[in-house]
């Protein structure tokens, strides 16, 4: 049974925030414990601040792994000049070193099928230049995936994604690849299991 952290808990919020928020919270706890208890219970203050410093280190590491805003803008500009097939090939190139096989998808809902053993992913980059992504194109991808028994989905978009589409993507295990994620794929910095 997987333990899931409540979405609005303090630690969940800090994990989604910049690293320095956690570091600041840990420092404030240290200073308060030193000031209030005059150093008598400094060990307690250190113990209370350690989780915050741990989260700061973890989020800093994660944030260093992501491409910076300049690189994201460069990739988005570069991608807008590319074809959907080329985008799909760039993404698929990240899966080949971990023994996935790629093949063109015969239907209209996806561009490529990535397969490794029982895992089958459908990749759709056909509408990546669309300004808005709604739920219908995601439903078409899932319907096509059900026919070929897909275990996951990748959907590329550089535009806005509606709230309904985000909720649907989360429910159907669809990875939405937007500009930041696309930059990570282009730079071969995506961890694939």
C-alpha positions as protocol buffer text, in pm:
chain_id: "A"
residue {
  index: 1
  type: UNK
  ca { x: 0 y: 0 z: 0 }
}
residue {
  index: 2
  type: UNK
  ca { x: 151 y: 331 z: -107 }
}
residue {
  index: 3
  type: UNK
  ca { x: 143 y: 613 z: 145 }
}
residue {
  index: 4
  type: UNK
  ca { x: 24 y: 936 z: -10 }
}
residue {
  index: 5
  type: UNK
  ca { x: 94 y: 1275 z: 142 }
}
residue {
  index: 6
  type: UNK
  ca { x: -208 y: 1506 z: 168 }
}
residue {
  index: 7
  type: UNK
  ca { x: -188 y: 1764 z: -112 }
}
residue {
  index: 8
  type: UNK
  ca { x: -230 y: 2067 z: 116 }
}
residue {
  index: 9
  type: UNK
  ca { x: 0 y: 1957 z: 398 }
}
residue {
  index: 10
  type: UNK
  ca { x: 293 y: 2184 z: 486 }
}
residue {
  index: 11
  type: UNK
  ca { x: 554 y: 1941 z: 355 }
}
residue {
  index: 12
  type: UNK
  ca { x: 366 y: 1881 z: 28 }
}
residue {
  index: 13
  type: UNK
  ca { x: 344 y: 2256 z: -28 }
}
residue {
  index: 14
  type: UNK
  ca { x: 716 y: 2296 z: 47 }
}
residue {
  index: 15
  type: UNK
  ca { x: 802 y: 2014 z: -193 }
}
residue {
  index: 16
  type: UNK
  ca { x: 625 y: 2207 z: -471 }
}
residue {
  index: 17
  type: UNK
  ca { x: 781 y: 2542 z: -375 }
}
residue {
  index: 18
  type: UNK
  ca { x: 1127 y: 2685 z: -428 }
}
residue {
  index: 19
  type: UNK
  ca { x: 1400 y: 2529 z: -213 }
}
residue {
  index: 20
  type: UNK
  ca { x: 1469 y: 2843 z: -15 }
}
residue {
  index: 21
  type: UNK
  ca { x: 1123 y: 2844 z: 149 }
}
residue {
  index: 22
  type: UNK
  ca { x: 1212 y: 2522 z: 330 }
}
residue {
  index: 23
  type: UNK
  ca { x: 1559 y: 2649 z: 417 }
}
residue {
  index: 24
  type: UNK
  ca { x: 1408 y: 2969 z: 556 }
}
residue {
  index: 25
  type: UNK
  ca { x: 1156 y: 2773 z: 766 }
}
residue {
  index: 26
  type: UNK
  ca { x: 1437 y: 2557 z: 908 }
}
residue {
  index: 27
  type: UNK
  ca { x: 1649 y: 2864 z: 987 }
}
residue {
  index: 28
  type: UNK
  ca { x: 1357 y: 3037 z: 1159 }
}
residue {
  index: 29
  type: UNK
  ca { x: 1302 y: 2728 z: 1377 }
}
residue {
  index: 30
  type: UNK
  ca { x: 1669 y: 2724 z: 1474 }
}
residue {
  index: 31
  type: UNK
  ca { x: 1674 y: 3094 z: 1561 }
}
residue {
  index: 32
  type: UNK
  ca { x: 1349 y: 3074 z: 1757 }
}
residue {
  index: 33
  type: UNK
  ca { x: 1463 y: 2772 z: 1957 }
}
residue {
  index: 34
  type: UNK
  ca { x: 1794 y: 2944 z: 2036 }
}
residue {
  index: 35
  type: UNK
  ca { x: 1626 y: 3273 z: 2131 }
}
residue {
  index: 36
  type: UNK
  ca { x: 1331 y: 3139 z: 2331 }
}
residue {
  index: 37
  type: UNK
  ca { x: 1507 y: 2867 z: 2525 }
}
residue {
  index: 38
  type: UNK
  ca { x: 1838 y: 3057 z: 2543 }
}
residue {
  index: 39
  type: UNK
  ca { x: 2018 y: 2763 z: 2390 }
}
residue {
  index: 40
  type: UNK
  ca { x: 1910 y: 2511 z: 2656 }
}
residue {
  index: 41
  type: UNK
  ca { x: 1703 y: 2314 z: 2408 }
}
residue {
  index: 42
  type: UNK
  ca { x: 1905 y: 2384 z: 2096 }
}
residue {
  index: 43
  type: UNK
  ca { x: 1911 y: 2011 z: 2020 }
}
residue {
  index: 44
  type: UNK
  ca { x: 1530 y: 2014 z: 1998 }
}
residue {
  index: 45
  type: UNK
  ca { x: 1545 y: 2311 z: 1760 }
}
residue {
  index: 46
  type: UNK
  ca { x: 1798 y: 2129 z: 1544 }
}
residue {
  index: 47
  type: UNK
  ca { x: 1581 y: 1817 z: 1542 }
}
residue {
  index: 48
  type: UNK
  ca { x: 1273 y: 2019 z: 1445 }
}
residue {
  index: 49
  type: UNK
  ca { x: 1455 y: 2202 z: 1164 }
}
residue {
  index: 50
  type: UNK
  ca { x: 1619 y: 1893 z: 1006 }
}
residue {
  index: 51
  type: UNK
  ca { x: 1309 y: 1792 z: 802 }
}
residue {
  index: 52
  type: UNK
  ca { x: 1293 y: 2143 z: 656 }
}
residue {
  index: 53
  type: UNK
  ca { x: 1661 y: 2139 z: 560 }
}
residue {
  index: 54
  type: UNK
  ca { x: 1613 y: 1791 z: 411 }
}
residue {
  index: 55
  type: UNK
  ca { x: 1323 y: 1915 z: 199 }
}
residue {
  index: 56
  type: UNK
  ca { x: 1530 y: 2219 z: 96 }
}
residue {
  index: 57
  type: UNK
  ca { x: 1813 y: 1993 z: -21 }
}
residue {
  index: 58
  type: UNK
  ca { x: 1575 y: 1761 z: -206 }
}
residue {
  index: 59
  type: UNK
  ca { x: 1386 y: 2041 z: -383 }
}
residue {
  index: 60
  type: UNK
  ca { x: 1712 y: 2219 z: -471 }
}
residue {
  index: 61
  type: UNK
  ca { x: 1839 y: 1898 z: -630 }
}
residue {
  index: 62
  type: UNK
  ca { x: 1513 y: 1852 z: -823 }
}
residue {
  index: 63
  type: UNK
  ca { x: 1514 y: 2214 z: -937 }
}
residue {
  index: 64
  type: UNK
  ca { x: 1873 y: 2185 z: -1060 }
}
residue {
  index: 65
  type: UNK
  ca { x: 1768 y: 1888 z: -1273 }
}
residue {
  index: 66
  type: UNK
  ca { x: 1505 y: 2094 z: -1457 }
}
residue {
  index: 67
  type: UNK
  ca { x: 1595 y: 2317 z: -1750 }
}
residue {
  index: 68
  type: UNK
  ca { x: 1604 y: 2689 z: -1674 }
}
residue {
  index: 69
  type: UNK
  ca { x: 1351 y: 2935 z: -1817 }
}
residue {
  index: 70
  type: UNK
  ca { x: 1585 y: 3047 z: -2095 }
}
residue {
  index: 71
  type: UNK
  ca { x: 1636 y: 2690 z: -2215 }
}
residue {
  index: 72
  type: UNK
  ca { x: 1261 y: 2622 z: -2198 }
}
residue {
  index: 73
  type: UNK
  ca { x: 1194 y: 2927 z: -2416 }
}
residue {
  index: 74
  type: UNK
  ca { x: 1466 y: 2820 z: -2664 }
}
residue {
  index: 75
  type: UNK
  ca { x: 1322 y: 2469 z: -2696 }
}
residue {
  index: 76
  type: UNK
  ca { x: 967 y: 2600 z: -2734 }
}
residue {
  index: 77
  type: UNK
  ca { x: 1081 y: 2832 z: -3014 }
}
residue {
  index: 78
  type: UNK
  ca { x: 1280 y: 2552 z: -3179 }
}
residue {
  index: 79
  type: UNK
  ca { x: 990 y: 2306 z: -3146 }
}
residue {
  index: 80
  type: UNK
  ca { x: 743 y: 2541 z: -3314 }
}
residue {
  index: 81
  type: UNK
  ca { x: 959 y: 2518 z: -3627 }
}
residue {
  index: 82
  type: UNK
  ca { x: 963 y: 2137 z: -3620 }
}
residue {
  index: 83
  type: UNK
  ca { x: 712 y: 1886 z: -3748 }
}
residue {
  index: 84
  type: UNK
  ca { x: 506 y: 1667 z: -3519 }
}
residue {
  index: 85
  type: UNK
  ca { x: 696 y: 1362 z: -3642 }
}
residue {
  index: 86
  type: UNK
  ca { x: 1031 y: 1517 z: -3553 }
}
residue {
  index: 87
  type: UNK
  ca { x: 903 y: 1607 z: -3205 }
}
residue {
  index: 88
  type: UNK
  ca { x: 787 y: 1247 z: -3157 }
}
residue {
  index: 89
  type: UNK
  ca { x: 1128 y: 1119 z: -3267 }
}
residue {
  index: 90
  type: UNK
  ca { x: 1307 y: 1350 z: -3020 }
}
residue {
  index: 91
  type: UNK
  ca { x: 1091 y: 1221 z: -2735 }
}
residue {
  index: 92
  type: UNK
  ca { x: 1124 y: 858 z: -2845 }
}
residue {
  index: 93
  type: UNK
  ca { x: 1503 y: 894 z: -2848 }
}
residue {
  index: 94
  type: UNK
  ca { x: 1488 y: 914 z: -2467 }
}
residue {
  index: 95
  type: UNK
  ca { x: 1319 y: 573 z: -2450 }
}
residue {
  index: 96
  type: UNK
  ca { x: 1552 y: 384 z: -2684 }
}
residue {
  index: 97
  type: UNK
  ca { x: 1850 y: 357 z: -2440 }
}
residue {
  index: 98
  type: UNK
  ca { x: 1622 y: 184 z: -2185 }
}
residue {
  index: 99
  type: UNK
  ca { x: 1524 y: -83 z: -2439 }
}
residue {
  index: 100
  type: UNK
  ca { x: 1196 y: 57 z: -2565 }
}
residue {
  index: 101
  type: UNK
  ca { x: 1117 y: -6 z: -2928 }
}
residue {
  index: 102
  type: UNK
  ca { x: 947 y: 268 z: -3127 }
}
residue {
  index: 103
  type: UNK
  ca { x: 715 y: 223 z: -3420 }
}
residue {
  index: 104
  type: UNK
  ca { x: 480 y: 460 z: -3603 }
}
residue {
  index: 105
  type: UNK
  ca { x: 120 y: 435 z: -3487 }
}
residue {
  index: 106
  type: UNK
  ca { x: -128 y: 350 z: -3760 }
}
residue {
  index: 107
  type: UNK
  ca { x: -426 y: 547 z: -3625 }
}
residue {
  index: 108
  type: UNK
  ca { x: -499 y: 919 z: -3616 }
}
residue {
  index: 109
  type: UNK
  ca { x: -499 y: 963 z: -3238 }
}
residue {
  index: 110
  type: UNK
  ca { x: -124 y: 908 z: -3186 }
}
residue {
  index: 111
  type: UNK
  ca { x: 205 y: 939 z: -3373 }
}
residue {
  index: 112
  type: UNK
  ca { x: 417 y: 669 z: -3219 }
}
residue {
  index: 113
  type: UNK
  ca { x: 397 y: 355 z: -3012 }
}
residue {
  index: 114
  type: UNK
  ca { x: 675 y: 280 z: -2763 }
}
residue {
  index: 115
  type: UNK
  ca { x: 695 y: -81 z: -2642 }
}
residue {
  index: 116
  type: UNK
  ca { x: 907 y: -266 z: -2389 }
}
residue {
  index: 117
  type: UNK
  ca { x: 781 y: -602 z: -2271 }
}
residue {
  index: 118
  type: UNK
  ca { x: 425 y: -561 z: -2149 }
}
residue {
  index: 119
  type: UNK
  ca { x: 455 y: -179 z: -2136 }
}
residue {
  index: 120
  type: UNK
  ca { x: 304 y: 0 z: -2431 }
}
residue {
  index: 121
  type: UNK
  ca { x: 299 y: 380 z: -2448 }
}
residue {
  index: 122
  type: UNK
  ca { x: 119 y: 588 z: -2706 }
}
residue {
  index: 123
  type: UNK
  ca { x: 280 y: 920 z: -2795 }
}
residue {
  index: 124
  type: UNK
  ca { x: 73 y: 1197 z: -2949 }
}
residue {
  index: 125
  type: UNK
  ca { x: 239 y: 1513 z: -3080 }
}
residue {
  index: 126
  type: UNK
  ca { x: -2 y: 1584 z: -3366 }
}
residue {
  index: 127
  type: UNK
  ca { x: -160 y: 1888 z: -3203 }
}
residue {
  index: 128
  type: UNK
  ca { x: 141 y: 2022 z: -3016 }
}
residue {
  index: 129
  type: UNK
  ca { x: 115 y: 2369 z: -3175 }
}
residue {
  index: 130
  type: UNK
  ca { x: -252 y: 2414 z: -3075 }
}
residue {
  index: 131
  type: UNK
  ca { x: -313 y: 2717 z: -2853 }
}
residue {
  index: 132
  type: UNK
  ca { x: -551 y: 2525 z: -2626 }
}
residue {
  index: 133
  type: UNK
  ca { x: -582 y: 2159 z: -2539 }
}
residue {
  index: 134
  type: UNK
  ca { x: -919 y: 2029 z: -2434 }
}
residue {
  index: 135
  type: UNK
  ca { x: -1043 y: 1695 z: -2314 }
}
residue {
  index: 136
  type: UNK
  ca { x: -1157 y: 1563 z: -2655 }
}
residue {
  index: 137
  type: UNK
  ca { x: -809 y: 1501 z: -2800 }
}
residue {
  index: 138
  type: UNK
  ca { x: -709 y: 1323 z: -2479 }
}
residue {
  index: 139
  type: UNK
  ca { x: -1020 y: 1104 z: -2499 }
}
residue {
  index: 140
  type: UNK
  ca { x: -930 y: 1011 z: -2857 }
}
residue {
  index: 141
  type: UNK
  ca { x: -581 y: 911 z: -2742 }
}
residue {
  index: 142
  type: UNK
  ca { x: -719 y: 694 z: -2462 }
}
residue {
  index: 143
  type: UNK
  ca { x: -974 y: 532 z: -2698 }
}
residue {
  index: 144
  type: UNK
  ca { x: -694 y: 445 z: -2940 }
}
residue {
  index: 145
  type: UNK
  ca { x: -488 y: 313 z: -2650 }
}
residue {
  index: 146
  type: UNK
  ca { x: -767 y: 85 z: -2533 }
}
residue {
  index: 147
  type: UNK
  ca { x: -773 y: -80 z: -2875 }
}
residue {
  index: 148
  type: UNK
  ca { x: -402 y: -165 z: -2859 }
}
residue {
  index: 149
  type: UNK
  ca { x: -397 y: -225 z: -2481 }
}
residue {
  index: 150
  type: UNK
  ca { x: -170 y: 70 z: -2401 }
}
residue {
  index: 151
  type: UNK
  ca { x: -42 y: 101 z: -2045 }
}
residue {
  index: 152
  type: UNK
  ca { x: 40 y: 471 z: -2063 }
}
residue {
  index: 153
  type: UNK
  ca { x: 15 y: 783 z: -2272 }
}
residue {
  index: 154
  type: UNK
  ca { x: 235 y: 1081 z: -2364 }
}
residue {
  index: 155
  type: UNK
  ca { x: 68 y: 1394 z: -2498 }
}
residue {
  index: 156
  type: UNK
  ca { x: 275 y: 1687 z: -2628 }
}
residue {
  index: 157
  type: UNK
  ca { x: 136 y: 2040 z: -2621 }
}
residue {
  index: 158
  type: UNK
  ca { x: 294 y: 2383 z: -2614 }
}
residue {
  index: 159
  type: UNK
  ca { x: -37 y: 2559 z: -2554 }
}
residue {
  index: 160
  type: UNK
  ca { x: -265 y: 2594 z: -2255 }
}
residue {
  index: 161
  type: UNK
  ca { x: -430 y: 2285 z: -2108 }
}
residue {
  index: 162
  type: UNK
  ca { x: -783 y: 2323 z: -1973 }
}
residue {
  index: 163
  type: UNK
  ca { x: -856 y: 2228 z: -1614 }
}
residue {
  index: 164
  type: UNK
  ca { x: -1089 y: 1948 z: -1726 }
}
residue {
  index: 165
  type: UNK
  ca { x: -816 y: 1811 z: -1952 }
}
residue {
  index: 166
  type: UNK
  ca { x: -564 y: 1817 z: -1663 }
}
residue {
  index: 167
  type: UNK
  ca { x: -803 y: 1627 z: -1438 }
}
residue {
  index: 168
  type: UNK
  ca { x: -875 y: 1374 z: -1713 }
}
residue {
  index: 169
  type: UNK
  ca { x: -503 y: 1334 z: -1787 }
}
residue {
  index: 170
  type: UNK
  ca { x: -435 y: 1262 z: -1421 }
}
residue {
  index: 171
  type: UNK
  ca { x: -717 y: 1007 z: -1404 }
}
residue {
  index: 172
  type: UNK
  ca { x: -609 y: 827 z: -1723 }
}
residue {
  index: 173
  type: UNK
  ca { x: -232 y: 829 z: -1654 }
}
residue {
  index: 174
  type: UNK
  ca { x: -156 y: 1065 z: -1942 }
}
residue {
  index: 175
  type: UNK
  ca { x: 176 y: 1244 z: -1913 }
}
residue {
  index: 176
  type: UNK
  ca { x: 131 y: 1597 z: -2043 }
}
residue {
  index: 177
  type: UNK
  ca { x: 454 y: 1714 z: -2203 }
}
residue {
  index: 178
  type: UNK
  ca { x: 456 y: 2092 z: -2208 }
}
residue {
  index: 179
  type: UNK
  ca { x: 745 y: 2331 z: -2278 }
}
residue {
  index: 180
  type: UNK
  ca { x: 946 y: 2259 z: -1960 }
}
residue {
  index: 181
  type: UNK
  ca { x: 910 y: 1883 z: -1994 }
}
residue {
  index: 182
  type: UNK
  ca { x: 985 y: 1905 z: -2367 }
}
residue {
  index: 183
  type: UNK
  ca { x: 1310 y: 2086 z: -2288 }
}
residue {
  index: 184
  type: UNK
  ca { x: 1405 y: 1802 z: -2052 }
}
residue {
  index: 185
  type: UNK
  ca { x: 1329 y: 1551 z: -2328 }
}
residue {
  index: 186
  type: UNK
  ca { x: 1535 y: 1748 z: -2581 }
}
residue {
  index: 187
  type: UNK
  ca { x: 1829 y: 1765 z: -2335 }
}
residue {
  index: 188
  type: UNK
  ca { x: 1798 y: 1390 z: -2257 }
}
residue {
  index: 189
  type: UNK
  ca { x: 1745 y: 1462 z: -1886 }
}
residue {
  index: 190
  type: UNK
  ca { x: 1429 y: 1259 z: -1841 }
}
residue {
  index: 191
  type: UNK
  ca { x: 1444 y: 959 z: -1610 }
}
residue {
  index: 192
  type: UNK
  ca { x: 1258 y: 667 z: -1763 }
}
residue {
  index: 193
  type: UNK
  ca { x: 1193 y: 352 z: -1568 }
}
